[in-house]
Amino acid sequence: MDDSRDSADADRRTASADDPPTRADARELDRTDPLADLRDRFFLPEGEAYMDGNSLGLCSADAVAALDRAVEQWKTLAVRGWTDADPEWFTYGERLGDRLASLVGASGEEVVVGNSTTVNIHTLIGTFHDPDRGEKIVVNDLDFPTDHYAIRARLRAAGRDPDDALRVVESRDGRTIEEADVVAALDDDVGTVFLPSVLYRSGQLIDIERITEAAHDAGALAGFDLAHSVGVVPHDLSAAGVDFAVWCHYKYLNAGPGALAGLYVNERHFGVTPDLAGWWGHEKETQFEMRRTYTPADSAGAFQIGTPPILSAAPLDGALDVTEDAGIDALREKSLALTDFLIGLVDDRLPDCEVGTPREASRRGGHVAVEHPEAYRISEALKDRSVVVDFRPPNVVRICPSPYYVGFEDVYEVVDRLAGILADRAYERYETRGAGVT
Ligand SMILES: Cc1ncc(COP(=O)(O)O)c(C=O)c1O
């Protein structure tokens, strides 16, 4: 994040603090928004304010066109599609990796599309966590659960007790993680640090550069889960020297439910044999010689496992047209303006709610955590008023104004409905959260 963006953000916040945002402000911001037309490429759920793009991004005409093309080529080319389709299916994961590279700040060889995020955590932790470097893996207590499940499974598979091998950095406030606490957790016993770029609940953006540098100083490797930032926050993984990273494409990148995931491996690690090796990660030139021994591709492509599901990968090819046309810096700028506007409105209109997301632009991802003890029932009431948000226990309504298809007046409208629900105590007409509901 550059300084000029930080100071622009500070200016905006000062303005909103002095002057509560109005609907007229929202309309003016929409009128001057350079990305205002982007939403026309999406299928917007009719009559709904969709604020859940950090859970599942919306379908675009571009994604559908790419999927239709893949289906058509399956019909006409059948097996020849592996080599003759446009783009050829044999190197689909690598080609999509080339397109994603600039979003994460890496070279094309360092990025590939394949597997799921959870599987990628399995294979990357399994490959790179080396107890000889240090027994412990540093994680944090606000992580998305799958990260811990996968890391614990790899530790068990390696014959270690996860309770012993995991060093969990505790949040001080239940919302955020202090980078200083992560740095303080690093010592000679640590082999790997694995953190999210953006915390899934509060939306805190973690300082990847600082953590990576501190990890390296301690002789450890640094890996990140970028699920909540890729496509909305620019990254510079290679320059920071990050060792490996994973992410999904079904959130901000709008590639569809369960879309194939992405991963990054720094080029200094090329040539290692992945923990979950499979023939699709074999050196491409000799893959079809069907040798018994595995030669890893000399790229992140080695971390593919089996045949990529082309029909799940194709929508990403189209969805990336939208991202590339908009530009990641413009998307980040709009996202910050939207979340800033939202935070200003929460401060002004919702005195019973707290903003659980850091206010500084450099510490904020693409969504805002609005906290209230009745967050679950409020989320239900919002859904009945055609506002799609999600609830995250214990007290968070997550609101994600995706810069791809949400406007400032949409944000104004959502807060207006939320204010109405709180003023009428309309949420009291809903059941409290039952066991097992998330
Ligand atoms: C931070 C994070 N990691 C991983 C996942 C999910 O991984 P997978 O796509 O393998 O289900 C999510 C899902 O929301 C997430 O928020």
Ligand as a Chemical Component Dictionary entry (heavy atoms), coordinates in Angstrom:
data_LIG
# 
_chem_comp.id                   LIG 
_chem_comp.type                 NON-POLYMER 
_chem_comp.pdbx_formal_charge   0 
_chem_comp.three_letter_code    LIG 
# 
loop_
_chem_comp_atom.comp_id 
_chem_comp_atom.atom_id 
_chem_comp_atom.alt_atom_id 
_chem_comp_atom.type_symbol 
_chem_comp_atom.charge 
_chem_comp_atom.model_Cartn_x 
_chem_comp_atom.model_Cartn_y 
_chem_comp_atom.model_Cartn_z 
_chem_comp_atom.pdbx_ordinal 
LIG C1 C1 C 0 -9.260  -17.949 4.493  1  
LIG C2 C2 C 0 -9.945  -19.100 3.819  2  
LIG N1 N1 N 0 -9.223  -20.187 3.464  3  
LIG C3 C3 C 0 -9.805  -21.232 2.846  4  
LIG C4 C4 C 0 -11.163 -21.231 2.560  5  
LIG C5 C5 C 0 -11.860 -22.381 1.934  6  
LIG O1 O1 O 0 -11.064 -23.286 1.270  7  
LIG P1 P1 P 0 -11.711 -24.303 0.228  8  
LIG O2 O2 O 0 -11.971 -23.543 -1.031 9  
LIG O3 O3 O 0 -10.740 -25.387 0.100  10 
LIG O4 O4 O 0 -13.023 -24.772 0.785  11 
LIG C6 C6 C 0 -11.929 -20.109 2.886  12 
LIG C7 C7 C 0 -13.374 -20.093 2.587  13 
LIG O5 O5 O 0 -14.094 -19.161 2.799  14 
LIG C8 C8 C 0 -11.312 -19.027 3.539  15 
LIG O6 O6 O 0 -12.013 -17.963 3.902  16 
# 
loop_
_chem_comp_bond.comp_id 
_chem_comp_bond.atom_id_1 
_chem_comp_bond.atom_id_2 
_chem_comp_bond.value_order 
_chem_comp_bond.pdbx_ordinal 
LIG C1 C2 SING 1  
LIG C2 N1 SING 2  
LIG C2 C8 DOUB 3  
LIG N1 C3 DOUB 4  
LIG C3 C4 SING 5  
LIG C4 C5 SING 6  
LIG C4 C6 DOUB 7  
LIG C5 O1 SING 8  
LIG O1 P1 SING 9  
LIG P1 O2 DOUB 10 
LIG P1 O3 SING 11 
LIG P1 O4 SING 12 
LIG C6 C7 SING 13 
LIG C6 C8 SING 14 
LIG C7 O5 DOUB 15 
LIG C8 O6 SING 16 
# 
